[in-house]
Amino acid sequence: MIHCLYTESQGDFGAMGKFDPDEYRHESNAVSLLNYHFVFIPKRRKKVLVGAVAEKLQEIIIQVCNENRWRIVALEIMPDHCHLFLNAKPTDAPSKIIQRIKGRASHHLRNGDFPELLKLPCLWTPSYFVSTAVTISTEQVKRYIAQQR
């Protein structure tokens, strides 16, 4: 199990630097506060997200988020599912965010060092959960993710 939770003292996830997930994001054409909580699972809910696979998945998620300027608030990789809580730009739809993350992860994990993942017809189910942190606070979502251990 990989457990990563953003805190001021721990630093950040890559090149985006420290930020407060409850502060407004200022872009050249918009001011926003869009924090999305995603949950996605491997096909047939197989417990394949362990050890080196989980570590590589974390690297891929961080890389994709940095490339797209999405800020990771919390990340929890469990053997049979993954929680990702991130801050996104208003121009990025949640469906495109999860498509990029799951697509890159599937490609790199299945075509890389983990041929055992080829036994699955595909790495991820086509479905996912997403919610915004509008009705609940960011701290509540972070506590929920941390309790998934």
C-alpha positions, 0 to 999 in steps of 0.5 A: 500500500502506498500512502501519500498525503499532501501536508505543508511539512511534507512538501509537494508532489513534484514540480507544482510546488506547495499550495493550499488546496482551499485557496483559489487558483488564479489563471490568466483567464479564470479564478477557480477552486476545483478539487476533485476526488477520484476513485478508480479500480482495476478490472475485476477489482483484482488486487494488482496495485501492490509493491513495484506496480503501486510505486510505478503507478504513483510515479505515473500519476505524479508525472501526468498531474505535473504535465497538466498542471493539476495539483495533487492534494492526496493520493492513496493507492490500495491493492484494489483501488486508488483514491486521487484528490486533486486541484484542477484548472477550470478548462479540464473536465473530470472525464478528461483528467481520469482518461489521461491518468488511467490511459497513461498508467495502463499503457506504461504498466502493461507495456513495461516491467509488469507482464503479469498485468497483461493477464487482465483484458484491460488494466482499469474498469471503464467506470470511476467515481468523482466528486467535488469538495463543495459540500464537504471540506477538503480536510474531511476528504483528506481524513476519509482517504487517510482512513482507507488504510 
